[in-house]
Amino acid sequence: MSATPAAASATFTITDLAREFDITPRAIRFYEDQGLLSPEREGPGGRKRVYNGRERTRLKLTLRGKRLGLTLNEIREILDLYESPRDTTPQLERFLHSLAAHRRTLEQQMEDLQAQLAEIDQHERQCRALLAAQTGKPQPATEGGDAPARTTAA
């Protein structure tokens, strides 16, 4: 019976959260400055930050959003929707919209990179042909060069 209230009232220091999420206290303070976190303050002058379960969850969601490539503004909007009444439909719709926009950006970047790699392959082939013509020896392909098909990491 007492485990549930204790878990709900758990508090964390900035050092606790930094260790748990493998980030620096400075990063946590930055997220606070950006309005993503708002810990309670204790002690003389409110110098000691005290994070509750809500703030820990907001930090976890912020870091997840960053891993997905969302901007801090997008993350803030989603977190603010999370704080709204129990209807999560707007939050989920906004999150889907953000993910779709990010996907489009990444797909365009991937197309650009593939075009650049194809151009590099072409230049490598031309250089090898010129070297082979000058030296009379075929030039071996370099690692990653002249690859007939490129695969992406999952």
C-alpha positions as CSV (number, residue, x, y, z in Angstrom):
1,M,0.0,0.0,0.0
2,S,2.7,2.5,0.9
3,A,4.8,1.7,-2.2
4,T,2.5,3.5,-4.5
5,P,2.4,6.9,-2.6
6,A,6.1,6.7,-2.1
7,A,6.7,6.1,-5.9
8,A,4.3,9.0,-6.7
9,S,6.1,11.4,-4.4
10,A,9.7,10.4,-5.4
11,T,12.0,13.3,-5.9
12,F,15.3,13.5,-7.8
13,T,18.2,15.9,-7.7
14,I,19.8,17.2,-10.9
15,T,22.7,14.8,-10.4
16,D,20.3,11.9,-10.1
17,L,18.7,12.7,-13.4
18,A,22.0,13.4,-15.1
19,R,23.3,10.0,-14.1
20,E,20.1,8.2,-15.0
21,F,19.8,9.7,-18.5
22,D,23.6,9.9,-19.1
23,I,23.5,13.7,-19.7
24,T,25.2,16.6,-18.0
25,P,23.6,18.7,-15.4
26,R,24.2,21.6,-17.7
27,A,22.0,20.0,-20.3
28,I,19.2,19.7,-17.8
29,R,19.6,23.3,-16.8
30,F,19.4,24.2,-20.5
31,Y,16.1,22.3,-20.9
32,E,14.9,24.2,-17.8
33,D,15.9,27.5,-19.4
34,Q,14.0,26.6,-22.5
35,G,10.9,26.0,-20.5
36,L,10.8,22.2,-20.9
37,L,11.3,21.6,-17.2
38,S,10.3,23.5,-14.1
39,P,11.6,21.9,-11.0
40,E,10.7,23.0,-7.5
41,R,13.3,25.0,-5.6
42,E,14.4,24.4,-2.0
43,G,16.9,25.7,0.4
44,P,18.3,29.2,0.9
45,G,17.4,31.4,-2.1
46,G,15.9,28.4,-3.9
47,R,19.3,27.2,-5.1
48,K,18.5,23.5,-4.9
49,R,16.5,22.0,-7.7
50,V,14.1,19.2,-6.8
51,Y,12.6,17.2,-9.7
52,N,9.4,15.2,-9.1
53,G,8.1,12.3,-11.2
54,R,6.4,14.7,-13.6
55,E,9.6,16.5,-14.4
56,R,11.5,13.2,-14.8
57,T,8.9,12.1,-17.3
58,R,9.2,15.5,-19.2
59,L,13.0,15.1,-19.3
60,K,12.6,11.5,-20.6
61,L,10.2,12.7,-23.3
62,T,12.4,15.6,-24.2
63,L,15.4,13.3,-24.7
64,R,13.2,10.9,-26.8
65,G,12.1,13.8,-28.9
66,K,15.7,14.9,-29.5
67,R,16.6,11.4,-30.5
68,L,13.8,11.5,-33.1
69,G,15.2,14.8,-34.4
70,L,12.4,17.0,-33.1
71,T,13.2,20.7,-32.4
72,L,12.8,22.0,-28.8
73,N,9.8,24.0,-29.9
74,E,8.1,20.9,-31.3
75,I,8.9,19.0,-28.1
76,R,7.6,21.9,-26.0
77,E,4.3,21.9,-27.9
78,I,3.9,18.2,-27.5
79,L,4.7,18.4,-23.7
80,D,2.3,21.2,-23.3
81,L,-0.4,19.2,-24.9
82,Y,0.5,16.4,-22.6
83,E,-0.4,18.7,-19.7
84,S,-3.8,19.5,-21.1
85,P,-6.9,17.7,-20.1
86,R,-7.0,13.9,-20.4
87,D,-7.9,13.9,-24.1
88,T,-4.6,12.8,-25.7
89,T,-6.0,13.0,-29.3
90,P,-4.5,16.5,-30.0
91,Q,-1.1,15.4,-28.5
92,L,-1.0,12.3,-30.7
93,E,-2.1,14.2,-33.8
94,R,0.6,16.8,-33.2
95,F,3.2,14.2,-32.6
96,L,2.3,12.4,-35.8
97,H,2.5,15.7,-37.7
98,S,5.9,16.3,-36.3
99,L,7.1,12.9,-37.1
100,A,5.8,13.1,-40.7
101,A,7.6,16.4,-41.2
102,H,10.8,15.1,-39.8
103,R,10.5,12.0,-42.0
104,R,10.2,14.2,-45.1
105,T,13.3,16.1,-44.1
106,L,15.3,12.9,-43.5
107,E,14.1,11.4,-46.8
108,Q,15.2,14.5,-48.7
109,Q,18.6,14.4,-46.9
110,M,18.9,10.8,-47.8
111,E,18.2,11.5,-51.5
112,D,20.7,14.3,-51.5
113,L,23.4,12.0,-49.9
114,Q,22.7,9.3,-52.4
115,A,23.1,11.8,-55.3
116,Q,26.4,12.9,-53.8
117,L,27.6,9.4,-53.3
118,A,26.7,8.6,-57.0
119,E,28.7,11.6,-58.1
120,I,31.7,10.5,-56.0
121,D,31.5,7.0,-57.5
122,Q,31.5,8.6,-61.0
123,H,34.6,10.7,-60.2
124,E,36.3,7.7,-58.7
125,R,35.7,5.6,-61.9
126,Q,37.0,8.4,-64.0
127,C,40.1,8.8,-61.9
128,R,40.8,5.1,-62.0
129,A,40.4,5.0,-65.8
130,L,42.8,7.9,-66.2
131,L,45.3,6.3,-63.9
132,A,45.0,3.0,-65.6
133,A,45.5,4.7,-69.0
134,Q,48.7,6.5,-67.7
135,T,50.2,3.6,-65.8
136,G,48.9,0.7,-67.9
137,K,47.7,-1.0,-64.7
138,P,44.1,-1.4,-63.6
139,Q,43.4,0.6,-60.4
140,P,41.6,-1.3,-57.6
141,A,38.4,0.2,-56.1
142,T,38.8,1.8,-52.8
143,E,36.8,0.7,-49.8
144,G,33.2,1.9,-50.2
145,G,33.9,3.3,-53.7
146,D,32.3,2.0,-56.9
147,A,29.7,0.1,-54.8
148,P,27.0,-1.1,-57.2
149,A,24.4,-0.9,-54.4
150,R,24.4,0.9,-51.2
151,T,22.7,-0.3,-48.1
152,T,21.7,1.7,-45.1
153,A,22.1,0.8,-41.5
154,A,18.9,-0.1,-39.7
